[in-house]
Amino acid sequence: MKSILFNSLFFLILTLDIVFSNFDHLLPYRVITKPAVIGSLLVYFYLNSAHLIKEERRFLLLALVFLLLGDILFLKFDDTFFFFLGMASFMLGNIMYSLAFHFYVSHRFIRTILFSIVLLAYAYGLLNLIIDGLEALFVPVLIFMVVVFTMLQSAFSRLEAEVPRTAYFLVFTGGLLFMFSESIIAYSKFYKPFPFEDIFIMLTYGLGQYFIIMGMTYKRNTKAKKYNQNFHN
């Protein structure tokens, strides 16, 4: 029942924020709805993550806090200074996610290399599109991309780890959507406007964070619980 109530509340908030973002006279209300998207996930995660490793839980909480701060800063998206602060906050959020995902990472060399090649091809294609619009921002954006793709590589590397398959796919799907959201922002800001970009940015971002948190709070199997206990002993 609690999950049903939270899901209803979360998707109501996300829907309202998407609607508000597409009507100029409703934009001021995003001061409430945009931070509430991550804010609601932060509260849900805090109340449903007691079973996690202490350090893993701390990194995930920090990730959500940095993303929440970034969302608040991005409300001043037309201000370059706040945009950079928002980027820095989102980068820290991605780093915290990467650190949290590494608690259950299992490296398989060939699969890791193949997935890395896919990510590099994607990064090259995106960078090739936006590079002319980056100018002095080339290095910061490149660093940001490396951090984002490291987060997704960490989520992917959990496949053979001691986590349920459902939890794995939720987190990996969330990571993919998060990456797509940030890719759309980069494309629209440094290359050209993306059709219905506000809708797609917030939809992929909101769903991405939702899937990550649902995956990370998903009840672990017996082996994972044993690992968790041994970690603390």
N, C-alpha and C positions, 0 to 999 in steps of 0.2 A: 504493500500500500504506500509506504514512504517513497519508494522508487517511482511509482506511478504519479504521485503528487509532485515529486521533483521534476520528472520528465515533462509533465504538463506545464509547470511553472517555467522551466528553462526554455522550452520551445515557444512559449508565449512571449517571453522576453526577447528571444532571438528574432521572432517574427515582427514584433513591434519595432525593434531596432532597424531591421531591414526596411520596413515601411517608412519609418521616420527619415531614414537616410536618402530616400528618393523624393521627398517633398520639402521644398525650401522652408515652408511655413512650419514644418514639424521638426526641422533640424535641431532647434534648441532643446527638444526633449531627449536628444541622444546623450545629453549630459547625465541622464539617469539610466537610460537603457543600455548604452554601450558598456559602461563599467559593470553593469548588473549581469551581463553575460558571463564574464569571468568571475565576478564576485559571487554569483550563485554556485558556480562550480567549486570555488575555493571553500565555501561553507560546506557543501556536500562532501568534498574530499576530506576535509578536516574531521567531519563526523563519521566517515566511513572508511578510514584508513589506519585504524589502530593496529591491524594485523600486519602491517608492513614493517620491514626493517627500519629502525629509527632513522638512520642516515638517508635511506631511500625516501622515506616520507618527508624528511626535511628538505631534500632537493626538490621534490615535487611541489611542496608548499611554496618554496622560493620561486620556482618556475611560474606558478600562478600569480604570485605577488608581483613579479617583474612584468608579466603580461598585463596585469591589471593596471600597473603604473604606465606601461606603454600605451594602453588604450586611452587613458586619461590624457596623456601627452599628445596623442594623435588627434584628439578633438581639436587641436590647434594645427591641423595638418597643413594649412596654408602658410604657417610660420616656419621658416627654415630651421631656426634654433630648436623649436619644439619637435620638429621632424627628426632631427639628429638625436635628440634625447630619447625620443620614442624608439628609434632604431637601436640605440644602445641598450635600452631596456628590453626590447624584444630579443636582442642577441644574447643577453644574459639569461633570459627565459629559455632560449634554445639550449644554452650551455647546461643549465640546471636539468633540463629534460635528458640531455645526453648522459650526464652523470648518474641520474636515477635509473635510466635504462641499462646501464652497465652492470648493475648488480646481478642481472640474470643473463648476461651475454655469453654465448658460446660461439667461438670463432671457427668457421669452416672455410679454409683458405680459398678453394675454387669458387664456392658460392659468393664469398665476400668479394673476391676480385671481379666476378661477373657483374654483381650488383654495383660495384664501384664504377665499372665501365659505363653502365647504364646512367648512373648519376653524373659522371663526367660528360657524357654525350649531351644530356639534358642541360647541364650547366653551360657547356660550350655554346649550345644553340641559343639559350637565353641571353648569355653574355654578348654573343655576336649581334643580337637584335638591339640591345640597349647600350652598347659600348659608346656609340657616337653621342649619346645624350648624357653620359656620365661625367665626362671632362675631368675635373679635379676630384670627383667622387669615386673614381675607378678603384682605388685601393680600399677605402672603407666598404664599398659595396662588395668587392671581391672577398674581403674578410668575412662579411656578413653571410655571403653565399656558402663559404667553406663551413661556417658554424651551422648553418641550416642543414646542409647535406650531411654533416657529421651526426647531427641529431637523427636524421632519417636512417643513416647507416647503422646507428646504435639500435634503433627500433627494429630494423630488419634483422640484425644479428641475434635477436632474442629467440629466433625460431626454434633452435635446439635447446633452449634453456628450460629450466624447471618451472614453466608457466603453462597454464591451460591454453589450448589452441585458440579458444574463443578470446581469451585475454590478449594473446599475441596479435591476432588479426584486428582486434579493436584498436590496439595501440598503433600498429603499423598503418592501418587505414587512416587513423587520426593524424599521424605524422605526415602521410602523403597529402592529405587535405590542407594541413598547416603549410606545407611547402608550396602547394598550388596557390594558396591565398597570398603568400608573400611574393610569389612569382608574378601574380596579376598586378600587385602594387608596383613592383619594379617595372613591369612592362608598360603600365599606364603612365607612370611618372617619368620614365626615362626614354620611352619610345613613342607611343601614341595611345590615346584613350582606348580603353577596352569596352566593347558594347555591354551595357548593364553591369559595369565594373563594380559599382557599390553593392549590388545584390550578390554577385559572385564572390567578392572579397569577404563580405561578412558571413555569407552562407558557408563557404569552405572553411573559414576561420572558426566560426562557432561550432560547426559540426566536428571539425578537427579536434578542438579542445575537448568537446563532449566525449568523443570516442576514446581519446587518450585517457581521460579520467575514469571513464567506465571500465576501460581495460585494466588500468592500474589498481582499481578498487575491486576488480573481479576476484571472487574467492579462489585462492590458490589451492592446488592439489596437495595430496598428502606429502609427497616428496619435497615440495617447495616449503611446506610448513616445517618439515624436519630441518631443511637447510636454514630456515629463518631461526629456529631454536638454536641450532649449532652455532650460528653466527653470533648470537648473544652470549653463549656459554664460553 
